[in-house]
């Protein structure tokens, strides 16, 4: 097999890199991570290598200069030793190509080898005096204002690689289980959750009513109000009628003015819809999916690199974004243990109420049936019931859940289920709390209509027997509401089904130990801020 064929074969394998051979003793590794892993030659000769990267820091002396080079492939830097001539014009942020001898480093150095430069080429110069990212303390809030440059920091380069690998592993997981990946729209005609926290679309500049030509509806681009999606669930249900198991991974948007470490206005959701009559089956899938993801990530160096970032906090150039409460290897290993605890909402409520007596835990919000679980309640449940593991809380009151959820059934083989609840669940992770929400869906037409407010549909009080035309037909256009198409999915045949949505960014917060979701999302958008 030729060297080129061998190289192509390695390229098709995960975590393998194609090296470019410049000569018998000269190599061009694809990135700095590969250069740092380069084994010494058996004959003891030095190897000439060429690397590309950004100058992290440079320390100039009279006789030589020491440069730290990075390229995002690893949190570790490559140290290069330069003579004063090669160091001219180099500063933090400059992108360079360096060719030289790969020699063993003196004893006591962090890395086993260092690059003794012979040729240095400046590819992209940088204004060192005005470069915002310097080797000094910079707050996380400041770095959020320059997300386009924050991506160059070793920590955020690591997060980008972690996101990429996680997406690949999740896609592989669903493909191996015969799930069909589909694409859902970003522009929608409805608010899936019914909470009203939606971004409305408007392509028009504000025009006074007296100068407006035609009605507001006629001048609108879509003629009707449209929104950025808050969930792909309703559209996944349309796919599910033809394909038994579907999933999607897409951005979602919520105009919620919650300035907390757990909220942003644009985030990514992994959503699944499948034919099923068992809530337990859907929870089993969620648990197995996350465990499979963690196992896959542990095959790479992510845990070790995150631990390295914790230990070198002084080089993070940010205000301690990582948690110290629990070692990350322990956190990841605990996720693989099972099974995860499952309790009903009624059981959780009793637990909270019993713990809130004199001399016991005190909550700012008193636990009650119709108020739902607040963040402090979820943290308590995750800590006491889960003891470090994720916890499923099932069968919430119907009154606090969306209209599309199927009522809990008595034949659920669970004597703890009480009436007036929905066949649903939330998955709570320690500290991060709710990460996954799922349910069985109401697949019966009349029952679904009864749970939907008529004002939302614009059905003008018509019953299902009086509404037989498709939502897109001319007869249905007049008085048609923005969710009438969703009723068509039941009106023209449906099957029992359910699904869930995973907050991908919140999961990454837990896996990395990051305190604020704004530091995990590459381009954070939240109330009052949308930079770049």
Secondary structure, DSSP 8 states (H G I E B T S, - for coil): --HHHHHHHHHTSTT----EEEETTEEE-SSHHHHHT----TT---EEEEEEEEEEEEEE-SS-EEEEEE-SS-SS-EEEEE-TTTTTT--TT-EEEEEEEEEE--TT-SSSEEEEEEEEEEEE---TTT-S--SS---HHHHHTTHHHHTTSHHHHHHHHHHHHHHHHHHHHHHHTT-EE----SEESS-SS-S----B---S----GGG--S-HHHHSSSSS--EE-S-SHHHHHHHHTTSSEEEEEEEEE------STT--SEEEEEEEEEE-S-HHHHHHHHHHHHHHHHHHHTTTTHHHHHHHHHHTGGGS-SS--B--SS-HHHHHHHHHSS--EEEEHHHHHHHHHHHTSTTS---SS---TTT---HHHHHHHIIIIITTS-EEEE--BGGGS-TTB-B--TTSS-TT--SSBBSEEEEEETTTEEEEEEEEB---HHHHHHHS-HHHHT-TT--GGG--S-TTSHHHHTT--TTHHHHHHHHT----EEEEEEEHHHHHHHHHTBS-GGGTSTT--BTTB---
